Structures are given as C-alpha cells and as structure tokens.
C-alpha cells in the first residue's frame, strides 16, 4: 500500500498544481502513509501487552511533530531525544516482534496472519485438573499452557518445543512431567482436547513478587503478560502447590477444585468477550489500537 501510494504520488502532474495544493496533498499523503504503517505494526503485535509500549512510542512521535509545528524549540529538542532513546529501547525489548514484522514484510504479508479461533472446553479443563491434582500430590513440577479462545503461534514462544499432536489425558500429562521423561523440562501446550507440543521454552517475566519466584512461575507470568488469550498452570516441585497465571496475574496457592473453578470462569469470560463485534466497533478498531482509551 505504501509503495503503491508513493507510485501514484509520483505520477501526478505537479507543475500544473499550485504550490499550496501540493503542500496540502503531500501532508495528506504523509498522514495516510504513517497511519498505514502504524496499523501494519500494530496488527503484527496485536494481543500482546507490549502493544502499550508501541502506543506510547507513537504518542511521543506525534507529540514531537506537534511541538515542531508549533515551533516550541526546547520541547522539540527534548521530545526528539526521547523518541530516539525510546526507539533504541524498543529495538532491544521487542526483538522478536521486530523480527516477525520484517519477515512478514519480506513475504508480502503486510497485515499479519489472522488468529484462528480456539476452544478450551470444560471437558479439557476436567482432564487438566485431574492431572494437576495427581502431580501436586506427588510433588512433581509441571508447567501447562492452555489456549482460551484464540490459537497461539510458535512465534509466541522462546522455543516452540517438540510437536506431539496427542489426545489430551491425565495419564499423558503426568507421564510427560516425570523426571525420567525426556520431555519433562519446559511447558506443554494444550489446545482444546489436544496436547500440541511439549518442552516449550516460555519468555520469563522480569517482575518480582512478595515471594521468590522460581523459573516455572516466572515463565507462566512472562507468557501471560505478553499474550492475553492463554492461561498457565504451575505445579511447584518443592512444595506441590498449585498456581495459575492469567494476564500477568499469579494466583497461589490453589486447591485442585479452586483451579477448576477459575479455569471455567476464565473460559466463560473469554468466550463472552469474543462475541461478534458490531459494525461501529469494527470501524473504531484501528483507533482503539492506536490510542489507549483505558
């Protein structure tokens, strides 16, 4: 779209257009191209909590442009340096998102891949809870990642693990996390009634809590901070306690019955939140992505 717009802009008969009209037209095209590029970037990293950082960076760019237009020289100097520093910080923090964005541009996938709907059923919740109860009693460490309403992508993880595509069952989950199993290290990925993969490496959270978090708990927080359409169940190897991470919030310790209750609650909330949007909602979707309304 950007290349096409620039091509059309170059074919206009500029000598026949007044200088004032040229300036206004170029300004309009400039705004359209910036909005198109912004929309493309936000589509690539949609549903991630890092989206807020990108929104803040876009706000700084618009603020710097506005201060330059108003000839506020000192404020422009400060904002320009802040934009440069923020760009360097984002390049370090969002390395994987930038890589995905560049890959999709190279493939011509300018608007990203649409997320596919996924379903976490109550039957699957019962199977997971049964496995977690047994793992907790045996004090066997476990990390179980469950999709809620939208399918995850291997690009969401630090390492996508070993593909399984196996039918979900308590016996399968408990056998995977046995110490002698070659797949016990890392997380398993559950989609509906299927175990998609095992030995996943999840991104770690940098947050600290009132307690000393182990690697499993930090991984559960890390993936749910980045992606909102998943939950992560953790069983502590030291104490056998059960924890549940959802949208960057860790609830612990839990009983197996409480875990099942929370999982069903999250499933119902996510299902209700993914109802078909109205026409007005769709028309405002881009602006809600660009400008933080909440």
N, C-alpha and C positions, 0 to 999 in steps of 0.2 A: 504493500500500500504506500509506504514512504517513497520507494523508488518510482512507482507509477505517478505519484503526485509531483515529484521533482521533474519527471519527464514531461508531464503536461505543462508544468510551470515554464519549462524551457521552450516550449513551442508557441507561447503566447507572443503576439506582435507588440513587443514592448515599446518600440518607437511611436506607435500610434496611441499609446496610453499615456495620460498625463502623469506627472511625477507624483502628485498627491494620491492618485488612484493606485499607482504602482506601490507606494508605501503601504497603503491600507491593505491591498491584496496580499502583499508579502507578509504583512503582520498576521493576516487571517490564516494564510497557509502555514506560517510558523507555529501558530497556536494549534492548528489541526494536527500537524506532524508531532508536536510534543505530546498532545493528548493520545494520539495513536501509539506512540512509543511507550507512554506510561501505561496504557491499557494492556499492551502486549506483555510488559514486565509483570504487571500485577496478575495477569492470567497465568503466567508461568509459576508464580509462587503463591497462588491463591490457597486459602485454607490453612495457611501457616501463620504462626504467631509472629514470625519475622516480618510479616506484612506491615506491622505497625512501624517498624524501623524505616521501611521504604516510604511509608506515608509521611513520616517525619522529615525524611530527606527531601521529598518532593515539596513539602511545605517550606523548607529552607530555601530551595531554589526559587520558588515563586516570591518569597519574601525578599530575597536578594534582587530579583528582577524588578519588583515594585519599588524598592528603595533606590535602585539605579534610575528608574523612570522619574522618580520624584527628586532626583539629584541630592539625595542625602548621602554625602560622600563618606563620612566617617562610618555610618551604619552600613553602607555598601561594602566598605573595606572589611568590617568585622564579619558580616554575613558571608562574603566571598571566601574568606579564610576558613570560616566554619563549614561551608559547603565542601571545600577541598579536604579538610580534615575528616569530615563525615564520610566522604566518598572513599577515602583510604580505609577507614574503619569498616565500612560496609564490605569493601572488597575482601577484607580478611575474615569477617564474621560470616558472610554469605558466599563462601567459596563454592559450595555445592550448587546453590541456586543459580549463581552466575554461570557455572559450567553447563547446567541444564539449559539455561536461556540461550547460550551461544550454540549449543548443539542443536536446539530446535530451530534457530535462525539458519544454521547451515543446512538443515534438512528441509527448510521451507515451511516448517510448522510454526507459523508466526503467532498463532493463538493458543498453542499448547494442546495437550491431549485432554479431551473431556474425561472427567471422572466417571467411572461406571458404578451404578448403584450396587450396594451390597446389603445383605440382610443377616443380622445376628438374631437368631430365633431363641425362644425360651427353652426349647429342647437342647440347643447347643449350650446355653447357659447352665442348664442342669448337669450336662456332661462335664463341663469345665469345673463347676463347683464340686462335683463328686471327686474329680481328680485332685483338686486343690486340698480338699479335706484329708485325703489319704497322704498327700505329700507333706502337709502340715503335721500330721500325727507322727510321721516318720522323720521329721526334721530334714527333709530333702529340699534343697534350694531349687527354686523354679522362677521363670520369667515368661509370662504368657501374654502375648499381644493379640487383642481381639478387635477386628473391624466393627464399626457400628452400622453406619448407613451408606458409606461410600468406600469403594475399594482403595486400598493403599497401593503404592507403586514401589518396586525395588529401589528406585531412586530416593525414596524417603529414608532409607537406612544407610548407616555407615558401611555395612556389608550385608548383602541380601541372603546369605546363608546357603543351606543345601535344600534344593527343591524336594518336596515329598509328595504333595497332592494325595494325601492319605485321608481316609474317612476318620472323622473325629470320634474318639472314645476315651474314657478314663484310663483304660489299660495302655493305650498308646502314649498318652501324656506322661503317665508315671514311669513308663519304661524309658522314655526319652531322657528324663531328668535323673535317672540312676547314675551314680558316679562312674560306673564302668562303661556307660554308654558313650560312644564317640560323638554323640550329638548333644550331650548334656550341657555343654558350655555355651552360653548365649541364650537367646529367646526363641520361642516358637511363634509362628504367625498363623492365627486362626481366622478363617473366612467362612462364615456360615457354619456348616457342618463338616468342614474340611480343614485339615492342617496343611497349609500351603507350603511352609518351609520350616526348617529348624536351624539352630546355630546362627541365628541372626545377631549382628552387632548393631546395637542401637546407639544413637548420639547421647552423650552424657550431659546432664544438667550441671550448670555451674552454681546453682543455688545451694545454700546451706540452711539447715533447719535447726530446731532446738535439740535434735539428736544427731549423732554421727551417722550419716547415710553411707551404706555400702554401695558397691558398684551396681548391683541389681536395682536398688531403689533410685539411684541417680539416672540409670538408663530408662527406667519407667517414667520418671519425671521429664527426662530430656525429650523422649519421643512424643509425649502428650503435650509438652509445651510447644513443640513445633507443629503438631498435627492435631486438630480438634476432633476428627471423626474416628477416634480409636480410644480404647481403654487398655490398661496394662495391669495385670495381676502379678504380685510378687509374693513368694514364699521365702522367708528367711531361713538360711541354712543353719544359723546359730541357735535361733530360738523357736523356729517353726511358726512364727507369727505371720499373719496374712495381711497384705496391704493392697490398696487399689489406687492407681493413679488415673486421673481424668482431667484433661485440660490444665495440666500443670499443678494440680492439687492432689496431695497424697493423703489418703485416709488410712489410719492404722492405730492400733491393731484391730482386726476384724474377725468375727467368727465366720464359719462357712455359710451359715444361714443369712447373716447380715450381708456377706459378699453377694449371695444370690439375689437378695432384695435390691441392693444397689445396682447390680448389673441389669436387672429387669427394669428398674426405674430409668437408667440411662438409655436403654434401648427404646423405651416408650417416649422419652423426651426427644431423642434424636429423630425418631420416626415422625413424631408430630411436627418437628422443626423442618422437615424436608418435604412438606406438602407442596403441591404445585403452586408457584408464585403467580400473583396476578400480573396483568399487563403493566400496570403502573409500577409495580415492584421491579419488573424486568427493565423498564425504561430508566429507572433510577439506580440500577445495579452498579453501573460504572462509577457514578458519582459517590456512592457509598463506599466503594473500594478506594477511591482517591482521597476523600475527605473523611476523617474519623468522626462519626456522628455520636459515638458513645464515649 
